Amino acid sequence: MRNTRALAVTGAAVAALGLSAPAAVAWDTPSNITALPSVIARGGQLTITVDGCKHGGTATSNAFSPTTLSPVHGGYNEKAKGTATINRNARPGPYDITVTCNGRSLTKPQAFSVIGGVRGGIGGSSTTGATPTDVAIGGGLVAAAVVGGGVFWMRRRAERRI
């Protein structure tokens, strides 16, 4: 009975050691790239966090210049963090982020999306003034108001004569 217990405890210890070995190797490999906010406008600042990048590294994308990731120590998982500014000429759509640290690279496809800005002050419109249709509608409304005002004035005048 004692041999069975000792064998079971030894087996459990070996299994625990065997399962923790791949996790120990993963600490030197970048993983879990997080980009916040996930939807951002041109010119905005994107915070990038990478797990398993204990010495820092570099993040690159077509939407921003290469950004340095600084190590963040604390907790059980070593991280690196950096802030990237989205280019003003970035096209709207999804973008990948590639992180290089500890001599290894990791790419997260469609890590964030860039949205196009709106032209404030003109109701979000992207045209530069009234279209011919707008002018025709406005002109028709003004003409109807003039005719309606004339008819009303003529009727009021006729009522006074009675």
Residue frames as qw, qx, qy, qz and C-alpha x, y, z in Angstrom:
[[0.000, 0.884, 0.467, 0.000, 0.00, 0.00, 0.00],
 [0.301, -0.795, 0.099, 0.517, 2.84, 2.38, 0.85],
 [0.416, -0.126, 0.594, 0.677, 4.52, 1.71, -2.48],
 [0.223, 0.632, 0.657, 0.344, 1.34, 2.56, -4.35],
 [0.129, -0.944, -0.239, 0.187, 1.00, 5.90, -2.57],
 [0.400, -0.609, 0.337, 0.596, 4.65, 6.78, -3.12],
 [0.392, 0.155, 0.686, 0.593, 4.35, 5.83, -6.79],
 [0.119, 0.805, 0.556, 0.169, 1.19, 7.96, -7.18],
 [0.233, -0.904, -0.032, 0.357, 2.82, 11.00, -5.52],
 [0.435, -0.374, 0.513, 0.639, 5.93, 10.63, -7.67],
 [0.336, 0.415, 0.704, 0.467, 3.82, 10.31, -10.81],
 [0.008, 0.918, 0.396, -0.022, 1.85, 13.43, -9.91],
 [0.331, -0.776, 0.184, 0.505, 5.07, 15.39, -9.27],
 [0.419, -0.103, 0.638, 0.638, 6.57, 14.30, -12.60],
 [0.234, 0.648, 0.652, 0.317, 3.33, 15.21, -14.43],
 [0.113, -0.945, -0.209, 0.223, 3.23, 18.64, -12.81],
 [0.378, -0.589, 0.394, 0.595, 6.86, 19.27, -13.76],
 [0.398, 0.159, 0.723, 0.542, 6.23, 18.06, -17.31],
 [0.148, 0.798, 0.560, 0.167, 3.21, 20.32, -17.74],
 [0.196, -0.921, -0.056, 0.331, 5.03, 23.39, -16.41],
 [0.563, -0.248, 0.438, 0.656, 8.04, 23.04, -18.71],
 [0.331, 0.514, 0.526, 0.591, 6.25, 24.33, -21.87],
 [0.152, -0.941, -0.297, -0.056, 4.89, 27.27, -19.87],
 [0.518, -0.672, 0.162, 0.504, 8.40, 28.20, -18.75],
 [0.480, 0.065, 0.512, 0.710, 9.57, 28.27, -22.37],
 [0.148, 0.755, 0.542, 0.338, 6.59, 30.46, -23.32],
 [0.296, -0.847, -0.173, 0.407, 7.79, 33.32, -21.09],
 [0.330, -0.451, 0.392, 0.731, 10.46, 34.20, -23.66],
 [0.199, 0.291, 0.731, 0.584, 8.02, 34.12, -26.57],
 [0.243, 0.073, 0.073, -0.964, 5.72, 37.05, -27.35],
 [0.081, -0.383, -0.906, -0.160, 2.06, 36.14, -27.04],
 [0.095, -0.749, -0.634, 0.171, -1.37, 37.71, -26.63],
 [0.202, 0.093, 0.122, 0.967, -1.01, 41.04, -28.40],
 [0.012, -0.743, -0.633, 0.217, -3.67, 43.48, -27.17],
 [0.187, 0.207, 0.194, 0.941, -4.46, 46.78, -28.92],
 [0.102, -0.723, -0.637, 0.247, -6.77, 49.26, -27.17],
 [0.670, 0.281, 0.393, -0.563, -8.98, 50.80, -28.34],
 [0.571, 0.100, 0.765, 0.279, -9.79, 48.24, -30.99],
 [0.358, 0.725, 0.459, 0.368, -11.47, 50.89, -33.18],
 [0.372, -0.591, -0.045, 0.714, -9.60, 54.18, -33.51],
 [0.408, 0.898, 0.156, -0.055, -9.67, 57.34, -35.62],
 [0.673, 0.459, -0.082, 0.574, -6.70, 58.68, -37.57],
 [0.080, 0.664, -0.284, 0.687, -4.34, 60.61, -35.31],
 [0.751, -0.569, 0.022, -0.333, -5.48, 58.70, -32.21],
 [0.012, -0.583, 0.780, -0.225, -3.20, 56.92, -29.74],
 [0.901, -0.040, -0.368, -0.225, -3.21, 53.13, -29.59],
 [0.418, -0.613, 0.627, -0.237, -1.96, 51.27, -26.51],
 [0.802, 0.256, -0.527, -0.114, -0.24, 47.97, -27.34],
 [0.548, -0.540, 0.578, -0.272, 0.40, 45.32, -24.67],
 [0.742, 0.312, -0.582, -0.115, 2.26, 42.05, -25.27],
 [0.821, -0.485, 0.266, -0.141, 2.59, 39.14, -22.85],
 [0.931, -0.056, 0.223, 0.284, 5.85, 37.20, -22.64],
 [0.527, 0.676, -0.027, 0.514, 8.04, 40.09, -23.77],
 [0.621, -0.694, -0.225, 0.286, 10.02, 40.72, -20.59],
 [0.530, -0.292, 0.138, 0.784, 12.87, 42.74, -22.14],
 [0.252, 0.711, 0.042, -0.656, 10.71, 44.98, -24.34],
 [0.539, 0.184, 0.688, 0.449, 10.63, 45.08, -28.11],
 [0.101, 0.247, -0.282, -0.921, 9.13, 46.78, -31.16],
 [0.471, 0.511, 0.689, -0.205, 5.63, 46.90, -32.61],
 [0.015, -0.235, 0.476, 0.848, 5.05, 47.66, -36.29],
 [0.439, 0.565, 0.683, -0.147, 2.02, 48.13, -38.53],
 [0.335, 0.398, 0.461, 0.719, 1.11, 49.84, -41.78],
 [0.165, -0.856, -0.411, -0.267, -1.01, 52.31, -39.78],
 [0.368, -0.922, 0.114, 0.018, 1.74, 53.69, -37.49],
 [0.343, 0.722, -0.570, 0.192, 5.51, 54.15, -37.28],
 [0.710, -0.027, -0.655, 0.257, 7.56, 51.48, -35.46],
 [0.460, -0.737, 0.090, -0.487, 6.87, 51.82, -31.75],
 [0.277, 0.345, -0.794, 0.416, 9.12, 50.85, -28.85],
 [0.759, -0.478, -0.353, -0.265, 7.60, 48.52, -26.26],
 [0.014, -0.587, 0.610, -0.533, 8.94, 49.00, -22.74],
 [0.466, -0.128, -0.864, 0.143, 8.99, 46.16, -20.18],
 [0.526, -0.527, 0.074, -0.664, 6.35, 46.24, -17.46],
 [0.357, 0.132, -0.876, 0.296, 7.45, 44.19, -14.46],
 [0.424, -0.121, 0.494, -0.749, 5.04, 42.83, -11.93],
 [0.872, 0.100, 0.105, -0.467, 2.73, 39.91, -11.51],
 [0.758, -0.180, 0.612, 0.136, 3.55, 36.45, -12.74],
 [0.689, 0.508, 0.415, 0.309, 3.52, 37.32, -16.44],
 [0.323, -0.428, 0.195, 0.821, 6.17, 39.66, -17.86],
 [0.429, 0.773, 0.466, 0.033, 4.69, 42.18, -20.29],
 [0.326, -0.107, 0.207, 0.916, 5.78, 44.97, -22.58],
 [0.171, 0.808, 0.533, -0.186, 3.70, 48.04, -23.35],
 [0.293, -0.121, 0.256, 0.913, 3.87, 50.96, -25.75],
 [0.315, 0.729, 0.393, -0.464, 1.81, 53.73, -27.31],
 [0.385, 0.122, 0.581, 0.707, 1.54, 54.25, -31.06],
 [0.272, 0.562, 0.146, -0.768, 0.02, 57.25, -32.87],
 [0.620, 0.457, 0.623, 0.137, -2.07, 56.34, -35.91],
 [0.292, -0.042, 0.383, 0.875, -0.93, 58.09, -39.09],
 [0.317, 0.490, 0.210, -0.785, -3.17, 60.92, -40.32],
 [0.475, 0.404, -0.484, -0.614, -3.17, 59.39, -43.81],
 [0.205, -0.046, 0.975, -0.069, -4.08, 55.84, -42.69],
 [0.443, -0.110, -0.563, -0.689, -6.90, 54.39, -44.76],
 [0.680, -0.221, 0.346, -0.608, -9.99, 53.16, -42.92],
 [0.865, 0.132, -0.444, -0.193, -10.05, 49.39, -42.34],
 [0.876, -0.473, 0.087, 0.038, -8.47, 46.62, -40.27],
 [0.318, 0.765, -0.533, 0.169, -4.71, 46.49, -39.61],
 [0.910, -0.129, -0.335, 0.209, -2.29, 43.83, -38.36],
 [0.260, -0.875, 0.384, -0.137, 0.32, 44.35, -35.65],
 [0.872, 0.189, -0.369, 0.259, 3.69, 42.58, -35.73],
 [0.475, -0.830, 0.266, -0.118, 5.66, 42.48, -32.48],
 [0.758, 0.354, -0.449, 0.313, 9.36, 41.60, -32.30],
 [0.393, -0.756, 0.400, -0.338, 10.90, 40.86, -28.92],
 [0.688, -0.410, 0.599, -0.005, 13.48, 38.45, -27.56],
 [0.073, -0.371, 0.788, 0.486, 14.54, 37.76, -31.16],
 [0.193, 0.324, 0.917, 0.131, 11.12, 36.38, -32.06],
 [0.241, 0.009, -0.205, -0.949, 8.20, 37.83, -34.00],
 [0.163, 0.424, 0.871, -0.186, 4.46, 37.44, -33.61],
 [0.151, -0.099, -0.341, -0.923, 1.73, 38.90, -35.83],
 [0.253, 0.429, 0.748, -0.440, -1.85, 39.46, -34.75],
 [0.090, 0.301, 0.622, 0.717, -4.06, 39.81, -37.82],
 [0.252, -0.640, -0.412, -0.598, -6.73, 42.50, -37.73],
 [0.424, -0.218, -0.602, 0.640, -5.64, 43.67, -34.28],
 [0.043, 0.577, 0.347, -0.738, -7.43, 47.03, -34.65],
 [0.373, 0.618, 0.573, 0.387, -9.46, 49.04, -37.14],
 [0.146, -0.226, 0.005, 0.963, -9.02, 52.62, -38.29],
 [0.247, 0.733, 0.632, -0.051, -12.16, 54.62, -38.97],
 [0.301, 0.441, 0.241, 0.810, -12.47, 57.68, -41.18],
 [0.100, -0.334, -0.419, 0.839, -13.10, 61.00, -39.48],
 [0.177, 0.775, 0.593, 0.130, -16.09, 63.22, -40.07],
 [0.238, 0.353, 0.044, 0.904, -16.01, 66.87, -41.05],
 [0.210, -0.563, -0.641, 0.477, -17.36, 68.54, -37.96],
 [0.007, 0.440, 0.091, -0.893, -19.42, 71.71, -38.12],
 [0.402, 0.205, -0.424, -0.785, -21.30, 70.85, -41.30],
 [0.827, -0.018, 0.183, -0.531, -23.42, 68.03, -39.94],
 [0.671, -0.208, 0.702, 0.116, -20.97, 65.28, -40.83],
 [0.722, 0.661, 0.148, -0.141, -21.48, 65.95, -44.52],
 [0.665, -0.247, 0.424, 0.563, -18.64, 65.19, -46.87],
 [0.445, 0.653, 0.395, 0.469, -19.77, 67.53, -49.68],
 [0.341, -0.196, -0.103, 0.914, -18.65, 71.12, -49.97],
 [0.237, 0.164, -0.025, -0.957, -21.93, 73.01, -50.20],
 [0.654, 0.329, 0.442, -0.518, -25.46, 72.61, -51.49],
 [0.354, 0.065, 0.819, 0.447, -26.07, 70.30, -54.41],
 [0.213, -0.077, -0.430, -0.874, -28.36, 71.31, -57.30],
 [0.421, -0.433, -0.777, -0.179, -31.08, 69.13, -55.80],
 [0.329, -0.475, -0.525, 0.624, -30.82, 71.00, -52.49],
 [0.006, -0.195, 0.093, 0.976, -31.11, 74.35, -54.29],
 [0.315, -0.225, -0.647, -0.657, -34.17, 73.17, -56.28],
 [0.425, -0.502, -0.744, 0.117, -35.93, 71.93, -53.13],
 [0.261, -0.434, -0.333, 0.796, -35.16, 75.15, -51.26],
 [0.081, 0.062, -0.312, -0.944, -36.29, 77.31, -54.18],
 [0.361, -0.359, -0.748, -0.425, -39.55, 75.35, -54.46],
 [0.384, -0.537, -0.649, 0.379, -40.26, 75.83, -50.74],
 [0.128, -0.337, -0.097, 0.928, -39.61, 79.58, -50.97],
 [0.209, -0.097, -0.528, -0.818, -41.91, 79.87, -54.03],
 [0.402, -0.465, -0.776, -0.139, -44.67, 77.93, -52.24],
 [0.309, -0.498, -0.486, 0.648, -44.34, 80.23, -49.22],
 [0.004, 0.182, -0.150, -0.972, -44.63, 83.35, -51.40],
 [0.330, -0.242, -0.664, -0.626, -47.71, 82.00, -53.24],
 [0.428, -0.492, -0.745, 0.143, -49.31, 80.87, -49.96],
 [0.226, -0.408, -0.313, 0.827, -48.64, 84.26, -48.33],
 [0.124, 0.030, -0.348, -0.929, -50.13, 86.06, -51.34],
 [0.397, -0.375, -0.745, -0.384, -53.28, 83.93, -51.28],
 [0.390, -0.506, -0.633, 0.437, -53.69, 84.49, -47.54],
 [0.124, -0.295, -0.085, 0.943, -53.23, 88.28, -47.93],
 [0.231, -0.120, -0.522, -0.812, -55.76, 88.43, -50.78],
 [0.424, -0.465, -0.767, -0.123, -58.37, 86.51, -48.75],
 [0.317, -0.479, -0.487, 0.658, -57.90, 88.73, -45.70],
 [0.001, 0.147, -0.161, -0.976, -58.34, 91.78, -47.91],
 [0.330, -0.271, -0.670, -0.607, -61.55, 90.38, -49.38],
 [0.397, -0.489, -0.743, 0.225, -62.97, 89.72, -45.88],
 [0.178, -0.345, -0.269, 0.881, -62.60, 93.36, -44.88],
 [0.159, -0.048, -0.410, -0.897, -64.80, 94.51, -47.78],
 [0.364, -0.403, -0.798, -0.263, -67.80, 92.52, -46.61]]
